[in-house]
């Protein structure tokens, strides 16, 4: 029982420690390698999201252009046998 309580306190204090949750930008070390890596990570994620959105938009433009290039068909109701 004592081990469980001690383990709980250690985990809780580790999770609530400001040093455990902060990054280089939060503590003012903006020239550290961690901050540079974080900036590159943000740039890469923005690039991936922009690429995916551009591909989705270009797909819909392609579908709309293709639909407009098809010859128009008359909508004729199918004949029913009497």
Secondary structure, DSSP 8 states (H G I E B T S, - for coil): -HHHHHHHHHHHHHHH-HHHH--TTTTT-TTSHHHHHHHHHHHHHHHHHHHHHHHHHHHHHHHHHHHHHS------------
